[in-house]
Amino acid sequence: MAKITVEQKEKEILNYMKILDLTREEAEQLWEDDNSEEMTPEQAELTEKAKDLGRHMGESMKQRKPREKVRKVDEEKKMILAEFAESLNGINAEITEVKTETEITFKYGDNVYTVKLTKHRPPKK
């Protein structure tokens, strides 16, 4: 704990008196309770209760059900890749893999190619 000067202590006590409308004795007692290293019976009881709960700050008592995320199919991209696949068949390319509506892997001659279709968001105004 940092060393508290007499001026800081006096300033805090006067602040307690002003804000909480306490007498000088009550404010001094409050300051002593807040800044003492001694464990009061109330603090000990609260510490035990916290240990008995066995959980950390921010943990929930009940388990949450995982949400099932439904993937949206982009019909426009699907149509574009289908048209592209058709044109690949026209040049005798062998389509080896189609990944959802995002990419097509194909073989043409001795080489393997992958075409990935990316739909960009419209610019913000």
Salt bridges, closest charged atoms under 4 A:
GLU10 OE2 - ARG24 NH1 2.65
GLU28 OE2 - ARG24 NE 2.87
GLU32 OE2 - LYS9 NZ 3.52
GLU45 OE2 - LYS49 NZ 3.94
ASP74 OD2 - LYS119 NZ 3.26
GLU76 OE1 - LYS119 NZ 3.86
GLU101 OE2 - ARG71 NH2 2.79
GLU103 OE2 - LYS99 NZ 3.98
GLU103 OE1 - LYS116 NZ 3.86
